[in-house]
Amino acid sequence: MISGPLISFLTANPSIEFIRYQWLDYSAALMVRVVTRPYAISAAETKSPISLPSPILTACVLDGSILWEDVDVGEDQLWPDWSSLRVCHYAPGHASVM
């Protein structure tokens, strides 16, 4: 088991079962990828990012449409800022990290 901000947070908040990786896309819309507690711990232990298909971060706009000219092959990576980890009081069992 690793030590660090995630484990300290989960020890202090044992009811947390899901971690919401949140980011602002290029149109300033809040996006989220929800992972399970074990997945977040595994990613933190291996220092691995959450991978997403490239269009998710680069081609989605506010009205839900896709800018097809921005669609590319590859993947984008989400690296959590564990100092931003907070309990989601509006969603029991969830925490969020930017």
N, C-alpha and C positions, 0 to 999 in steps of 0.2 A: 504494500500500500504506500502511496506517495504522501508526502506532506505538502503543505502549500495552501494558498487561498481557497481553492475549491474544496479540499478535504476539510479544512477548518470550518468553512461555511456549512457544508453538509453535516458535519458533526454537531454544529450549533442549531441546525434546522433539519432534524431527521425526517420530517414529513415531506420534504422535497423529493419528488419522483421524476420531474421533468425539468430540463434546462432549456430556456428559449434563447437561442443565439439571435440577436437582433442587430440590424444595421439599417442605415438610411441609404436608399438607392439614389441614382443620379437625379431623380425627380423629387427628392426629399420625402419620399413615402417610406414609412417604417415597414421593413420586411422582417420575417422571422422564420427560423428553422428550428423545430422542436425536436430535442433528442432525449432519450431516457437517461436517468441517473447513471446506470452502468456504462452507457456509451460515452457520456461526458467524462467520467472518471478514466476510462480507457484512453480517450483522446488526450487527456491531460497527462496521463502516465507516459504516453509515447510521444508527447509534444507534437501531436498531429492536428492539422486544421480540419474543419468541416469542409468538404468539397461540394461544389454546386456546378451545374452546367453553366457555361459562360453567359448565355443570354439572360439568366436570372438577374445577374448584377448589372448588366450593361445595356440591355435592350428593352426592358419593361418601362412603360410610362404610366402616368397617373390614371389615365382612362382605361387601363388594363390592356391596351394594345401593345404590340411589339414593333420596335423599329428594326425591320428585317435587315436593313443595311448594316446594323451593328451586331447582328448575329455572327458569331465566329465559332470555330471548332476549338474545343479545349475545356478547361475548367477554371473556376475561380475558387479561391480559398478564403474561408472565414477563420481568422485568428482571434480568439477571445481576449478581451481585456479583463482579467479576473478581478481587478480593482473595482470594476463597475457591477459586480455580481450583487443582485438584490432579490429579495422575496417579492413575488407578484401577489400582492394582497387581494387583487381582483380575480385571481385564478388559484384556488387552493391546490397545494401540491406542486406549484410551479415557481421557478426562479428565472430571472432574466440576466443576460450578460451581453454587453455591447461588443 
